[in-house]
Amino acid sequence: MFDKQAERVKNFYDRFAEKYDEMSSSIYKKVYDEITWRFIEPFLPRSGLVLDAGGGTGRWAIPIAKKGLKVIVYDLSKEMLRIAAKKAEKEGLSHLISTVEGDVRKIKFPENTFDFILAEGDPISYCGDPEKAVRELYRVLKPNCYISAGVDNIYSIIFSMLNMENEDIEEIESALKSRKIYIKNLGFYTWAFTPKDLTDLFTRCGLEVIKMAGKPILFLGTPQSTYAFQDPEKLRRLIDIEISLSQEQSLIGMGGHLHIVAKKSKGL
Ligand SMILES: C[S@@+](CC[C@H](N)C(=O)[O-])C[C@H]1O[C@@H](n2cnc3c(N)ncnc32)[C@H](O)[C@@H]1O
């Protein structure tokens, strides 16, 4: 049984699945992905089982499995998972990548199952109950292991609302207060965070925050800026700038998205 939010999310991604990977080719996504990988790769275990929660088409499951790790791509959307399985087969990684349909708010695995958890691309923001999801992720993570997660940043959402000549100041005030925003082009709500909200949530759920980053900080991916960074050498240097700024305390809240890495040290 799905609640309304889960039904909307599932319907959206089921419909969008075939096209989902196309957007990864944009320059903005390249910058975003390079920063994201810096907050995944160093925390991967040498061996063991990884949960890619809200893993979608397996965009991250594939590079993780290429390191020899077993990955379960866990998602609400059957269609996103179908693409993930197809890609795993094409890459010769079917023996390492499997897919499971399910909700991050009620994970179908026993406690202390996974050696690493990824929740990238906003599943915590989209699931309808971030606290329930993070508590579940904590439950299934083994002690002394890491979780790496990307979520929506409230300030970046407000920034976009203001820059779309939004005259509805009440909508902006209400979004800032509730942290819950209806995304018209997706057709469902997102729960967005400040860096402090995110630290507080993970800490409340028993996790120790190791790193927090904004991604990206300065690059907006407008048509003009995208054009300027077609050159691979310039793009490389832009990525270096973004990586160097991503963990700057005074700038994290400006990030397009927020990324957190946390550790399950001991029980609550
Ligand atoms: C933007 S996509 C990210 C996919 C992938 N992690 C990536 O980074 O490319 C968000 C994914 O979260 C999944 N999702 C949202 N709410 C979920 C929930 N409650 N349980 C499981 N998956 C969920 C969606 O179905 C979708 O595949």
The ligand as a Gaussian input file, in Angstrom:
#p B3LYP/6-31G(d) Opt

LIG

0 1
 C       16.530000      11.496000      -8.172000
 S       16.365000       9.757000      -8.091000
 C       17.993000       9.271000      -7.559000
 C       18.407000       7.940000      -8.110000
 C       19.879000       7.565000      -7.827000
 N       20.129000       7.412000      -6.430000
 C       20.810000       8.594000      -8.421000
 O       21.505000       9.303000      -7.674000
 O       20.842000       8.697000      -9.655000
 C       15.424000       9.537000      -6.609000
 C       15.093000       8.068000      -6.385000
 O       14.562000       7.917000      -5.064000
 C       13.555000       6.944000      -5.118000
 N       12.677000       7.084000      -3.945000
 C       11.962000       8.157000      -3.569000
 N       11.251000       7.891000      -2.457000
 C       11.562000       6.605000      -2.109000
 C       11.161000       5.756000      -1.048000
 N       10.266000       6.142000      -0.123000
 N       11.687000       4.516000      -0.991000
 C       12.564000       4.081000      -1.938000
 N       12.974000       4.839000      -2.974000
 C       12.483000       6.090000      -3.063000
 C       12.834000       7.258000      -6.434000
 O       12.022000       6.208000      -6.877000
 C       14.020000       7.561000      -7.346000
 O       14.475000       6.418000      -8.023000

